[in-house]
Amino acid sequence: MAPVLSRSLVSSASFISLSSSIRHPNNKVFNLRSVFLPQNNGLRKGFSCSGLKWKPEKRIDKISVRCEAAVAEQEAADTSGEKFEYQAEVSRLLDLIVHSLYSHKEVFLRELVSNASDALDKLRFLSVTEPSLLGDAGDLEIRIRSDLDNGTITITDTGIGMTKEELVDCLGTIAQSGTSKFLKALKENKDVGADNGLIGQFGVGFYSAFLVAEKVVVSTKSPKSDKQYVWESEAESSSYVIKEVTDPEKILRRGTEITLYLKEDDKYEFSDAVRIQGLVKNYSQFVAFPIYTWVEKSRTVEVEEEEEPKEGEEVPEGEKKKTKKTKTEKYWDWELANQTKPIWMRSAKEVEKDEYQEFYKKTFNEFLDPLAYTHFTTEGEVEFRSVLYIPGMAPLNNEEVINPKTKNIRLYVKRVFISDDFDGELARYLYISI
């Protein structure tokens, strides 16, 4: 009769008993072997099989093996995280976001940086009444690091962060905006006024990440919670996973870290450090908080090199002459990408002439002062502030003078660049001079 191996997994460890021998009626002893057990006395110190730990216990005529399978499987289930379903028809809405709402893929960075700016704004506002929220987690800032080798982009802010409940509430529902809920709470509080500088009020900005990413991982730590959580989802998925972070090396002091695993078609364009810095300067140059990008730099260093002896000249090893030379070496470091402040947000009475000229040169990459400028505010059904400049020199290329597609006006909303496509908004003759 062949031995039978049975296993049952319960909340505690299970036992398996195998008869080591069977005595035949003719007093012959048959030694039994099992494919589940090692041979050559392999049971003495225990063994592992399929990732499970087995511990032998000798008895008179049996071998008892203790299995810790249930414990191992339970721990594996805990680390896999908790799965949630989106609260909206995610496939249709994400398809709308990816193919209709945004005309250019590159705007994903603008949206994510705007969300990070809002998180910093919220923390700054709440810290007025609760200074303990700031803690020792450093300055309020945004850092963007691209990795060309792995095809990833990581955006980190030291803002308010999110708890597990806020992750489910804000990222689990398409078009749910944590910023809009925050503004609503401020308006309901009669003691304080709403901060209209907050950007992301519509809730679809975060999902623009799937324009270029096949997977998005959000790691966040709120100062209101002792635990850090990770939100993870893939493009075209109807669910997401949330799990707790226990690795000490991955713990954030405060804030949110978003990692985008780029699609194959977008990997080389958007993981390039120069490209990322250019997008930050184009879309988020006037964001109120410092934005640092990880870029390659070069520097000149002085090194000593042994001078080669002349032909036929013999120089002892210890007496070789050394000369100092300079060479250029490459290195990576953080660089501030948004150094210019938006003067249109200030009153015209508070801005000096030199500030207008400096702003013009930095914003439009000009070396001459403008011929003239005007700074005004319009109020009514549509309210806006604007600064218009007349360049100090006409374009060198005649095509730019008569080209109706020339980008002469740039629209910013909440300090974030939105569009420069305004054909027909100005009279044709003004295109020549503005």
Secondary structure, 3 states (H helix, E strand, C coil): CCCCCCCCCCCCCEEEEEECEEECCCCCEEECCCCCCCCCCCCCCCEEECCEEEEEEECCCEEEEEECHHHHHHHHHHHCCEEEECCCCHHHHHHHHHHHHCCCCCHHHHHHHHHHHHHHHHHHHHCCCCHHHCCCCCCCCEEEEEECCCCEEEEEECCCCCCHHHHHHHHCCCCCCHHHHHHHHHHHCCCCCCCCCCCCCCCCCHHHHHHCEEEEEEEEECCCCCCEEEEEEECCCCEEEEEECCCHHHCCCCEEEEEEEECCCCHHHHCCHHHHHHHHHHHCCCCCCCEEEEEEEEEEEEEEEECCCCCCCCCCHHHCCEEEEEEEEEEEEEEECCCCCCHHHCCHHHCCHHHHHHHHHHHHCCCCCCCEEEEEEECCCCCEEEEEEECCCCCCCHHHHHCCCCCCCCEEECCEEEECCCCCCCCHHHHHHC
